[in-house]
Every structure is written in structure tokens, then in C-alpha cells.
Amino acid sequence: MKTITMLIILLLSLAWSSARGTRAGRTIEAFSRTRITGQVMDTDARKPFTNAIVGLFSSADSTQIAATITNQDGKFCLSTRNPADCYLRFSYPGYEGTTISLDSSEDYQASIQLGIIFLQKQEQELAATGRRVSSLQK
């Protein structure tokens, strides 16, 4: 029984040590994640957007890493393993989207708080189309 207990402890310690890595001279957890939070609001009305789309993309190839929508208060929370060299894209129908880059030189910790992100209404041009009828038929 003692041998089995020692074997389990040994295996658990090996699993724990292999789940750790090193980066820039410090030890980090392989499964650590960074939370990105903020709030999306209308620039003019200063009201929060419900269901605004928030996407996290890789700067290298624009691959989508994560996405979410805002809650009724316009707040969002995304979680990712490595936010460096990424950008966030915020969009809502009828409003101009905006992008925020996350710089690779930053040392991101467990949480990134972006604060309030404002979106502006799109300028819309209306075009009238139609056709001319030359004669009326009875």
C-alpha cells in the first residue's frame, strides 16, 4: 500500500512539474489565463450596448481566438491564454466598429481592464432609386 501511495505522489508531482513552463526568466502556469474586461457604450447617448460583439483576433493572421457579446449593462469578459500580439474588435449594427491592439511588449498579468469603449453611429447615405413610367395603361 505504501508503494502505491508513493507512486501516486510521484506521478502527481511529475504531472505538476510538466504543466509548468518558463518565459522571460520567470515561471508561469501553462494553464494560466488572462481575463479581458470592459464596457461598450454609445458615444452620443452614453448608453450601454446590449449584445455588442467583442472579438479577439491574432495580429499575425487575423485568426479569431475568442468572441463574446456584451450583457445588458454593456459589459464583457473574454479569457485567453496569451493576449500579446492580438487585437480586439468591437462592433454593433448601425455603428462604426473600433479596434484595440494588445501590444506584445506589454507584460500582461491575470487581468486587463479596458474601461469604456465608445462606438459612434455610422454616417448613412440614402440613395433614391426608381424607374420612370412613360405612359399609363388602362
Secondary structure, DSSP 8 states (H G I E B T S, - for coil): -HHHHHHHHHHHHHHHHHTEEEETTEEEETT--EEEEEEEEETTT--B-SS-EEEEEETTT--EEEEEE--TTSEEEEEES--TTEEEEEE-TTB--EEEEE-TTS---SEEEEEEEEE-B-------------S---
